[in-house]
Amino acid sequence: MSFDLKIINGDFVLKNGDLDIITGQQKLIQDILKICLTPAGANIFQPWYGSFINKTLIGNVLDTDVTNAIATNQLQNSIENLKKLQQLQSSETFQQVTPDEHIAGITKIDISRSEVDPRMFTVIVKVLSRAFKQTVVQFPV
């Protein structure tokens, strides 16, 4: 089983004086959030990690449909990168990725612009895990 440090609002979580960890579906949710919200190129050792969604959605004056199509494509690429990372992890390390935390496929990516504040977008990513569970991740941009 693989694990990751539990992060809430950008902070590590402590449990009984030690760093808390997450596994399973909660790890999958955190992994999706991390790759989608990390700007591409932010990690100099892994410049391919992350997405361009912030640059695409924030300050863009293109038509909403065009912007959404570009952002959806960028998120698909980022999640496919995460899926490849999971495959590498399960084949090359001792931390096996469980079916609950391994992406089988992307079922839907939905991006909607706020009618109240057109600068705000809501992103919903739905993936199917290898345990045949639908995982839904929602975040604002």
TIRO-2110 file (N, C-alpha, C; in Angstrom, 1 decimal):
// TIRO-2110
0.8, -1.2, 0.0, N, 1, A
0.0, 0.0, 0.0, CA, 1, A
0.9, 1.2, 0.0, C, 1, A
0.5, 2.2, -0.8, N, 2, A
1.3, 3.5, -0.8, CA, 2, A
0.6, 4.4, 0.2, C, 2, A
1.3, 5.5, 0.5, N, 3, A
0.8, 6.5, 1.4, CA, 3, A
1.4, 7.8, 1.1, C, 3, A
0.8, 8.9, 1.6, N, 4, A
1.4, 10.2, 1.4, CA, 4, A
1.1, 11.0, 2.7, C, 4, A
1.8, 12.0, 2.9, N, 5, A
1.5, 12.9, 4.1, CA, 5, A
0.2, 13.6, 3.9, C, 5, A
-0.6, 13.6, 4.9, N, 6, A
-1.9, 14.3, 4.9, CA, 6, A
-1.6, 15.8, 4.9, C, 6, A
-2.3, 16.5, 3.9, N, 7, A
-2.2, 18.0, 3.8, CA, 7, A
-3.6, 18.5, 3.8, C, 7, A
-3.8, 19.5, 4.6, N, 8, A
-5.0, 20.3, 4.6, CA, 8, A
-4.7, 21.8, 4.6, C, 8, A
-5.3, 22.4, 3.6, N, 9, A
-5.0, 23.9, 3.3, CA, 9, A
-3.5, 24.2, 3.3, C, 9, A
-2.8, 23.3, 2.6, N, 10, A
-1.3, 23.5, 2.4, CA, 10, A
-0.5, 23.2, 3.7, C, 10, A
-1.1, 22.7, 4.7, N, 11, A
-0.3, 22.4, 5.9, CA, 11, A
-0.3, 20.9, 6.2, C, 11, A
0.8, 20.4, 6.7, N, 12, A
0.9, 19.0, 7.2, CA, 12, A
0.0, 18.8, 8.4, C, 12, A
-0.6, 17.7, 8.5, N, 13, A
-1.5, 17.4, 9.6, CA, 13, A
-0.8, 16.5, 10.6, C, 13, A
-0.9, 16.9, 11.9, N, 14, A
-0.3, 16.1, 13.0, CA, 14, A
-1.3, 15.2, 13.6, C, 14, A
-0.9, 14.0, 14.0, N, 15, A
-1.8, 13.1, 14.7, CA, 15, A
-0.9, 12.4, 15.8, C, 15, A
-1.3, 12.7, 17.0, N, 16, A
-0.6, 12.1, 18.2, CA, 16, A
0.9, 12.5, 18.2, C, 16, A
1.1, 13.8, 17.8, N, 17, A
2.5, 14.3, 17.7, CA, 17, A
3.3, 13.9, 16.6, C, 17, A
2.8, 13.2, 15.6, N, 18, A
3.5, 12.7, 14.5, CA, 18, A
2.8, 13.1, 13.2, C, 18, A
3.5, 13.1, 12.1, N, 19, A
2.8, 13.5, 10.8, CA, 19, A
1.8, 12.4, 10.4, C, 19, A
0.6, 12.9, 10.1, N, 20, A
-0.4, 12.0, 9.7, CA, 20, A
-0.3, 11.6, 8.2, C, 20, A
-0.7, 10.4, 7.9, N, 21, A
-0.6, 9.9, 6.5, CA, 21, A
-2.0, 9.6, 6.0, C, 21, A
-2.1, 9.5, 4.7, N, 22, A
-3.4, 9.1, 4.1, CA, 22, A
-3.1, 8.0, 3.1, C, 22, A
-4.1, 7.2, 2.9, N, 23, A
-4.1, 6.0, 1.9, CA, 23, A
-5.4, 5.9, 1.2, C, 23, A
-5.4, 5.0, 0.3, N, 24, A
-6.7, 4.7, -0.4, CA, 24, A
-7.2, 5.8, -1.2, C, 24, A
-8.6, 5.9, -1.2, N, 25, A
-9.3, 6.9, -2.0, CA, 25, A
-8.9, 8.4, -1.6, C, 25, A
-8.7, 8.6, -0.3, N, 26, A
-8.3, 10.0, 0.1, CA, 26, A
-6.9, 10.3, -0.5, C, 26, A
-6.0, 9.4, -0.6, N, 27, A
-4.7, 9.7, -1.2, CA, 27, A
-4.9, 10.0, -2.7, C, 27, A
-5.8, 9.3, -3.4, N, 28, A
-6.1, 9.6, -4.8, CA, 28, A
-6.6, 11.0, -4.9, C, 28, A
-7.5, 11.4, -4.1, N, 29, A
-8.1, 12.8, -4.1, CA, 29, A
-6.9, 13.8, -3.9, C, 29, A
-6.1, 13.6, -2.9, N, 30, A
-5.0, 14.5, -2.7, CA, 30, A
-4.0, 14.5, -3.9, C, 30, A
-3.7, 13.4, -4.5, N, 31, A
-2.8, 13.3, -5.6, CA, 31, A
-3.4, 14.1, -6.8, C, 31, A
-4.7, 14.0, -7.0, N, 32, A
-5.3, 14.7, -8.1, CA, 32, A
-5.2, 16.2, -7.9, C, 32, A
-5.6, 16.6, -6.6, N, 33, A
-5.5, 18.0, -6.3, CA, 33, A
-4.1, 18.6, -6.4, C, 33, A
-3.1, 17.8, -6.0, N, 34, A
-1.7, 18.3, -6.1, CA, 34, A
-1.3, 18.5, -7.5, C, 34, A
-1.5, 17.5, -8.4, N, 35, A
-1.0, 17.7, -9.7, CA, 35, A
-1.8, 18.8, -10.5, C, 35, A
-3.1, 18.9, -10.2, N, 36, A
-3.9, 19.9, -10.9, CA, 36, A
-3.6, 21.4, -10.4, C, 36, A
-3.3, 21.5, -9.2, N, 37, A
-3.1, 22.9, -8.6, CA, 37, A
-1.6, 23.3, -8.6, C, 37, A
-0.7, 22.4, -8.8, N, 38, A
0.7, 22.7, -8.9, CA, 38, A
1.0, 23.3, -10.3, C, 38, A
1.5, 24.5, -10.4, N, 39, A
1.8, 25.1, -11.7, CA, 39, A
2.9, 24.3, -12.4, C, 39, A
2.7, 24.0, -13.7, N, 40, A
3.7, 23.2, -14.4, CA, 40, A
5.0, 24.0, -14.4, C, 40, A
6.1, 23.2, -14.1, N, 41, A
7.4, 23.9, -14.0, CA, 41, A
7.8, 24.4, -12.7, C, 41, A
6.9, 24.3, -11.7, N, 42, A
7.2, 24.8, -10.3, CA, 42, A
8.3, 23.9, -9.6, C, 42, A
8.3, 22.7, -10.0, N, 43, A
9.3, 21.8, -9.4, CA, 43, A
10.5, 21.7, -10.4, C, 43, A
11.6, 22.2, -10.1, N, 44, A
12.7, 22.3, -11.1, CA, 44, A
13.3, 20.9, -11.4, C, 44, A
13.1, 19.9, -10.5, N, 45, A
13.6, 18.6, -10.7, CA, 45, A
12.6, 17.7, -11.5, C, 45, A
11.4, 18.2, -11.6, N, 46, A
10.3, 17.5, -12.4, CA, 46, A
9.5, 18.5, -13.1, C, 46, A
10.1, 19.2, -14.1, N, 47, A
9.3, 20.4, -14.7, CA, 47, A
8.1, 20.0, -15.4, C, 47, A
7.9, 18.7, -15.7, N, 48, A
6.7, 18.2, -16.4, CA, 48, A
5.5, 18.0, -15.4, C, 48, A
5.8, 18.0, -14.1, N, 49, A
4.8, 17.8, -13.1, CA, 49, A
3.9, 19.0, -12.9, C, 49, A
2.6, 18.9, -12.8, N, 50, A
1.7, 20.0, -12.6, CA, 50, A
0.8, 20.2, -13.8, C, 50, A
0.2, 21.4, -13.8, N, 51, A
-0.7, 21.8, -14.9, CA, 51, A
-0.6, 23.3, -15.2, C, 51, A
-1.1, 23.6, -16.4, N, 52, A
-1.2, 25.0, -16.8, CA, 52, A
-2.5, 25.7, -16.5, C, 52, A
-3.4, 25.0, -15.7, N, 53, A
-4.7, 25.5, -15.6, CA, 53, A
-4.8, 26.9, -15.0, C, 53, A
-4.0, 27.2, -14.0, N, 54, A
-4.0, 28.6, -13.5, CA, 54, A
-3.7, 29.6, -14.5, C, 54, A
-2.8, 29.4, -15.4, N, 55, A
-2.4, 30.3, -16.5, CA, 55, A
-3.5, 30.4, -17.5, C, 55, A
-4.2, 29.3, -17.7, N, 56, A
-5.3, 29.3, -18.7, CA, 56, A
-6.5, 30.0, -18.3, C, 56, A
-6.9, 29.7, -17.0, N, 57, A
-8.2, 30.3, -16.6, CA, 57, A
-8.1, 31.7, -16.0, C, 57, A
-7.0, 32.0, -15.3, N, 58, A
-6.9, 33.3, -14.7, CA, 58, A
-6.4, 34.4, -15.7, C, 58, A
-7.2, 35.4, -15.8, N, 59, A
-6.8, 36.6, -16.6, CA, 59, A
-7.0, 36.3, -18.1, C, 59, A
-7.7, 35.3, -18.5, N, 60, A
-7.9, 34.9, -19.9, CA, 60, A
-9.1, 35.7, -20.4, C, 60, A
-9.0, 36.3, -21.6, N, 61, A
-10.1, 37.0, -22.2, CA, 61, A
-10.8, 36.2, -23.4, C, 61, A
-10.4, 35.0, -23.6, N, 62, A
-11.0, 34.2, -24.6, CA, 62, A
-12.4, 33.8, -24.3, C, 62, A
-13.2, 33.4, -25.3, N, 63, A
-14.5, 32.9, -25.0, CA, 63, A
-14.5, 31.8, -24.0, C, 63, A
-15.5, 31.8, -23.2, N, 64, A
-15.6, 30.8, -22.1, CA, 64, A
-15.5, 29.4, -22.6, C, 64, A
-16.2, 29.0, -23.7, N, 65, A
-16.1, 27.7, -24.3, CA, 65, A
-14.7, 27.3, -24.7, C, 65, A
-14.0, 28.3, -25.3, N, 66, A
-12.6, 28.0, -25.8, CA, 66, A
-11.7, 27.8, -24.6, C, 66, A
-11.9, 28.7, -23.6, N, 67, A
-11.1, 28.6, -22.4, CA, 67, A
-11.3, 27.3, -21.7, C, 67, A
-12.5, 26.9, -21.5, N, 68, A
-12.9, 25.6, -20.9, CA, 68, A
-12.3, 24.4, -21.7, C, 68, A
-12.3, 24.5, -23.0, N, 69, A
-11.8, 23.4, -23.8, CA, 69, A
-10.3, 23.2, -23.6, C, 69, A
-9.6, 24.4, -23.6, N, 70, A
-8.1, 24.4, -23.4, CA, 70, A
-7.8, 23.8, -22.0, C, 70, A
-8.5, 24.3, -21.0, N, 71, A
-8.3, 23.9, -19.6, CA, 71, A
-8.6, 22.4, -19.4, C, 71, A
-9.6, 22.0, -20.0, N, 72, A
-10.0, 20.5, -19.9, CA, 72, A
-8.9, 19.7, -20.5, C, 72, A
-8.4, 20.1, -21.6, N, 73, A
-7.3, 19.3, -22.3, CA, 73, A
-6.0, 19.3, -21.4, C, 73, A
-5.7, 20.5, -20.8, N, 74, A
-4.5, 20.5, -19.9, CA, 74, A
-4.7, 19.7, -18.7, C, 74, A
-5.9, 19.6, -18.1, N, 75, A
-6.2, 18.8, -16.9, CA, 75, A
-6.1, 17.3, -17.3, C, 75, A
-6.6, 17.0, -18.5, N, 76, A
-6.5, 15.6, -18.9, CA, 76, A
-5.1, 15.1, -19.0, C, 76, A
-4.2, 16.0, -19.6, N, 77, A
-2.8, 15.7, -19.7, CA, 77, A
-2.2, 15.5, -18.3, C, 77, A
-2.5, 16.4, -17.4, N, 78, A
-1.9, 16.3, -16.0, CA, 78, A
-2.4, 15.0, -15.4, C, 78, A
-3.6, 14.6, -15.5, N, 79, A
-4.1, 13.4, -14.8, CA, 79, A
-3.5, 12.2, -15.5, C, 79, A
-3.3, 12.2, -16.8, N, 80, A
-2.7, 11.1, -17.5, CA, 80, A
-1.2, 11.0, -17.0, C, 80, A
-0.5, 12.1, -16.7, N, 81, A
0.8, 12.1, -16.1, CA, 81, A
0.8, 11.4, -14.8, C, 81, A
-0.2, 11.7, -14.0, N, 82, A
-0.4, 11.1, -12.7, CA, 82, A
-0.6, 9.6, -12.8, C, 82, A
-1.4, 9.2, -13.8, N, 83, A
-1.7, 7.8, -14.0, CA, 83, A
-0.4, 7.1, -14.4, C, 83, A
0.5, 7.7, -15.2, N, 84, A
1.8, 7.1, -15.5, CA, 84, A
2.7, 7.0, -14.3, C, 84, A
2.7, 8.0, -13.5, N, 85, A
3.4, 8.0, -12.2, CA, 85, A
3.0, 6.8, -11.3, C, 85, A
1.7, 6.6, -11.3, N, 86, A
1.2, 5.5, -10.5, CA, 86, A
1.7, 4.2, -11.0, C, 86, A
1.7, 4.0, -12.3, N, 87, A
2.1, 2.8, -13.0, CA, 87, A
3.6, 2.6, -12.7, C, 87, A
4.4, 3.6, -12.8, N, 88, A
5.8, 3.5, -12.4, CA, 88, A
6.0, 3.1, -11.0, C, 88, A
5.3, 3.8, -10.1, N, 89, A
5.4, 3.5, -8.7, CA, 89, A
5.1, 2.0, -8.4, C, 89, A
4.0, 1.5, -9.0, N, 90, A
3.6, 0.1, -8.7, CA, 90, A
4.6, -0.9, -9.3, C, 90, A
5.3, -0.5, -10.4, N, 91, A
6.3, -1.5, -11.0, CA, 91, A
7.7, -1.3, -10.5, C, 91, A
8.1, -0.2, -9.9, N, 92, A
9.5, 0.0, -9.6, CA, 92, A
9.8, 0.3, -8.1, C, 92, A
8.8, 0.3, -7.3, N, 93, A
9.1, 0.6, -5.9, CA, 93, A
8.4, -0.5, -5.0, C, 93, A
8.7, -0.4, -3.7, N, 94, A
8.1, -1.4, -2.8, CA, 94, A
6.7, -0.9, -2.3, C, 94, A
6.4, 0.4, -2.6, N, 95, A
5.1, 1.0, -2.2, CA, 95, A
4.1, 0.6, -3.3, C, 95, A
3.3, -0.4, -3.1, N, 96, A
2.4, -0.7, -4.1, CA, 96, A
1.1, 0.2, -4.1, C, 96, A
0.7, 0.6, -5.2, N, 97, A
-0.5, 1.5, -5.3, CA, 97, A
-1.7, 0.5, -5.3, C, 97, A
-2.6, 0.8, -4.3, N, 98, A
-3.7, -0.1, -4.2, CA, 98, A
-4.8, 0.3, -5.3, C, 98, A
-5.7, -0.6, -5.6, N, 99, A
-6.7, -0.3, -6.6, CA, 99, A
-7.5, 1.0, -6.2, C, 99, A
-7.7, 1.2, -4.9, N, 100, A
-8.5, 2.4, -4.5, CA, 100, A
-7.8, 3.7, -4.9, C, 100, A
-6.4, 3.7, -5.0, N, 101, A
-5.7, 4.9, -5.3, CA, 101, A
-5.0, 5.0, -6.7, C, 101, A
-5.4, 4.0, -7.5, N, 102, A
-4.9, 3.9, -8.8, CA, 102, A
-5.9, 4.3, -9.9, C, 102, A
-5.6, 5.3, -10.7, N, 103, A
-6.6, 5.7, -11.7, CA, 103, A
-6.7, 4.7, -12.8, C, 103, A
-7.9, 4.3, -13.1, N, 104, A
-8.2, 3.4, -14.3, CA, 104, A
-8.5, 4.3, -15.5, C, 104, A
-9.2, 5.4, -15.3, N, 105, A
-9.5, 6.3, -16.4, CA, 105, A
-10.3, 7.5, -15.9, C, 105, A
-10.2, 8.5, -16.7, N, 106, A
-10.9, 9.8, -16.4, CA, 106, A
-12.4, 9.6, -17.0, C, 106, A
-13.4, 9.9, -16.1, N, 107, A
-14.7, 9.8, -16.6, CA, 107, A
-15.3, 11.1, -17.0, C, 107, A
-14.9, 12.2, -16.4, N, 108, A
-15.4, 13.5, -16.7, CA, 108, A
-14.6, 14.6, -16.1, C, 108, A
-14.4, 15.7, -16.9, N, 109, A
-13.8, 16.9, -16.4, CA, 109, A
-14.8, 18.0, -16.7, C, 109, A
-15.3, 18.7, -15.7, N, 110, A
-16.3, 19.8, -15.9, CA, 110, A
-15.7, 21.1, -15.4, C, 110, A
-15.7, 22.1, -16.2, N, 111, A
-15.2, 23.5, -15.7, CA, 111, A
-16.3, 24.4, -16.0, C, 111, A
-16.7, 25.2, -14.9, N, 112, A
-17.8, 26.2, -15.1, CA, 112, A
-17.3, 27.5, -14.5, C, 112, A
-17.7, 28.5, -15.2, N, 113, A
-17.4, 29.9, -14.7, CA, 113, A
-18.5, 30.4, -13.9, C, 113, A
-18.2, 31.1, -12.8, N, 114, A
-19.1, 31.7, -11.9, CA, 114, A
-19.9, 32.8, -12.6, C, 114, A
-21.2, 32.8, -12.4, N, 115, A
-22.1, 33.8, -13.0, CA, 115, A
-22.0, 35.1, -12.2, C, 115, A
-21.6, 35.0, -10.9, N, 116, A
-21.5, 36.1, -10.0, CA, 116, A
-20.2, 36.8, -10.2, C, 116, A
-19.1, 36.0, -10.3, N, 117, A
-17.8, 36.6, -10.4, CA, 117, A
-17.1, 35.8, -11.6, C, 117, A
-17.0, 36.4, -12.8, N, 118, A
-16.5, 35.7, -13.9, CA, 118, A
-15.0, 35.4, -13.8, C, 118, A
-14.3, 35.9, -12.8, N, 119, A
-12.9, 35.5, -12.6, CA, 119, A
-12.8, 34.2, -11.9, C, 119, A
-13.9, 33.6, -11.4, N, 120, A
-13.8, 32.4, -10.6, CA, 120, A
-14.3, 31.2, -11.4, C, 120, A
-13.7, 30.1, -11.3, N, 121, A
-14.1, 28.9, -12.0, CA, 121, A
-14.2, 27.8, -11.0, C, 121, A
-15.1, 26.8, -11.2, N, 122, A
-15.1, 25.6, -10.4, CA, 122, A
-14.8, 24.4, -11.3, C, 122, A
-13.9, 23.6, -10.9, N, 123, A
-13.4, 22.5, -11.6, CA, 123, A
-13.9, 21.2, -10.9, C, 123, A
-14.5, 20.3, -11.6, N, 124, A
-14.9, 19.0, -11.1, CA, 124, A
-14.2, 17.9, -12.0, C, 124, A
-13.4, 17.1, -11.3, N, 125, A
-12.7, 16.0, -12.0, CA, 125, A
-13.3, 14.7, -11.4, C, 125, A
-13.7, 13.8, -12.3, N, 126, A
-14.2, 12.5, -12.0, CA, 126, A
-13.4, 11.4, -12.6, C, 126, A
-12.9, 10.6, -11.8, N, 127, A
-12.1, 9.4, -12.3, CA, 127, A
-12.6, 8.1, -11.7, C, 127, A
-12.3, 7.1, -12.4, N, 128, A
-12.7, 5.7, -12.0, CA, 128, A
-11.4, 5.1, -11.5, C, 128, A
-11.4, 4.6, -10.3, N, 129, A
-10.3, 3.9, -9.8, CA, 129, A
-10.3, 2.4, -10.2, C, 129, A
-9.1, 1.8, -10.1, N, 130, A
-9.1, 0.3, -10.4, CA, 130, A
-9.9, -0.5, -9.5, C, 130, A
-10.4, 0.0, -8.4, N, 131, A
-11.3, -0.7, -7.5, CA, 131, A
-12.8, -0.5, -8.0, C, 131, A
-12.9, 0.1, -9.2, N, 132, A
-14.2, 0.4, -9.8, CA, 132, A
-15.1, 1.4, -8.9, C, 132, A
-14.4, 2.3, -8.3, N, 133, A
-15.0, 3.4, -7.5, CA, 133, A
-14.9, 4.7, -8.2, C, 133, A
-16.0, 5.4, -8.2, N, 134, A
-15.9, 6.8, -8.8, CA, 134, A
-15.4, 7.7, -7.7, C, 134, A
-14.4, 8.5, -8.1, N, 135, A
-13.8, 9.5, -7.2, CA, 135, A
-14.0, 10.8, -7.8, C, 135, A
-14.6, 11.7, -7.0, N, 136, A
-14.9, 13.1, -7.5, CA, 136, A
-14.1, 14.1, -6.7, C, 136, A
-13.4, 15.0, -7.4, N, 137, A
-12.5, 16.0, -6.8, CA, 137, A
-13.0, 17.3, -7.4, C, 137, A
-13.4, 18.2, -6.4, N, 138, A
-13.9, 19.6, -6.8, CA, 138, A
-13.0, 20.6, -6.2, C, 138, A
-12.6, 21.7, -7.0, N, 139, A
-11.8, 22.7, -6.4, CA, 139, A
-12.1, 24.0, -7.2, C, 139, A
-11.9, 25.2, -6.5, N, 140, A
-12.0, 26.4, -7.2, CA, 140, A
-10.7, 26.9, -7.8, C, 140, A
-10.8, 27.6, -8.9, N, 141, A
-9.6, 28.3, -9.5, CA, 141, A
-9.9, 29.7, -9.7, C, 141, A
END
